Each structure stands twice: as structure tokens, then as C-alpha cells.
């Protein structure tokens, strides 16, 4: 059975060789790192047996030299750490000790290391488990720091996008404000032009009224027949507009300019739409001479009724029918 890649990597990080890691996982059915470690520590001979040589192939030899006997008597029975003096029975223990303590000076020793008791084995496994936990903790801390860094980068990127969006919105708002300012300025200039036109029209009308009044003053000394003839002869025939002032029953007044060709009914309609003294039926009249216009006269033009170039009309309420 092939060992899991993750388990092999974790065992190698703890100081085991790839061969030992794969063997331990294979013998324990890939049940995990702890099971593999327990098996490796319980079977150190599995890894030391391969170093011995098979002498049966050379045949029996009864004439060993004294040097060979002495070498057998001095055969290394353990491995010693020259840095701390500890003895180790297998290469596995040496590798684990070197990884844990960072010691690097080892030598063979004729001293025989006593086999580990169950308590020592459990203690050794406990230490390895603690190291495994520490390794996992460091890995989780690294992953946490990496995730935190990615989150900071994401937040920074989000802030930059937000700032860019905000600047774009501010630029668009600035353009909109400038456009509104231009529109307001154009509207202001248009109102000024209309106001100037109205003022010019008023001045022109005042000039017409002044000329008419001056003509009346000059003719005050003329006799009545001559005055009547003068009025008839001096009636302007080229007036195109007339200014009508209408006095309402509440004392307020309405003023509007009409074409001399419009009917008196247009004046009545204007009063109906703009009056502020109620909605009762009404008639129009003049005070000098005092006259109430009839229904037939509403169909006549303002020019034919001699309501030019200016005229004052009075609103009077219709009397209820008895």
C-alpha cells in the first residue's frame, strides 16, 4: 500500500527518512502519523538488519584469525552523541535526537544501550506528538498570517477601488454643477433680455401716451365744434394694440394689452380667468360716459367700441332675475 503524501511529508519534517516514513505508514495501513511513529520505534531492527552481511555464502570457516575474533569482541553496540553523551540503539533514534537537539557529532560505541522500557517508549512518543502539535501549530500560524496578509491586500485593493470610484463621482458631480451654473447663467441672461424688451415696450407706450396728452393740451382753447372735428380727424387709424385696465369689485385691478381687432368678449374672458373678487356673473361698464355693455356689444371689436389706445373698464355684478 502506498503511503499518503501528506503523512510522508509530516514524518520527514520530524526527522524521519522517506524510507522509514513510507515503511511505517505501509505497515500500519496508512492510519496516520502517530501509528506510523509507534511502529517505527517498536521495530528498530527492521532498519538495522539490512546492514549485516550474510556469511553463509562464503561457506563455514573454522580458521578465523585472532584479529577477526578481536574485531568481533570490539564490535559497536550503539551510537553515542559526542555532544551530550547519550547512547542510541538505532539510526532512527540518532536522526530524531539530531533533529530535536541540533547535535551533529556522533560516533560508534561498544557500550550497549539498554532497550527502552514501556514508559520510556510512551515518553518518547509523547514528545514526538508534542513536536507534531508544534509543527501543526506553526503551520496554522503561517496559514493564518498568510490569510491575514491576503485580507489586508484585499482591503487595500477595495480601498483603492473605493477611492477611485469616489474621485470619479466627485468629477462627475463637479461637471454637473458647472453645467447647472452655465444653465442658470444662460437663464439669467435670457430673463434680462426679456426684461429689457418689456422696459423698451413700456417706454414706447409712454411716449405714445405723452404725445396724445400733449395734443389734448394744445387743443383746449379750441371751440367745441372745432374740438369735435379735431378729435374725429385726429383719431389714429394705425393703432394695432390697446391697453385695457379692469377694476374689480374688491378694489384691485387687472391690466392687459389686447389687439384692437379683438372683441370685447376677449376682455371678459381675460377677467374671468384672472379675477380675484369671486366667481359671480358680471358685466363690464365704463364710468365716463357711464355705460354697461350689452351682449351684442361683446361681439364688437375694441376698435369699433373706441376703447383705444387705452381704456378703463369696471366690473359690475349682474342683478339676479326677479
Order of alpha helices (4+ residues) and beta strands (2+ residues): alpha-alpha-alpha-alpha-alpha-beta-beta-alpha-beta-alpha-alpha-beta-beta-alpha-beta-beta-beta
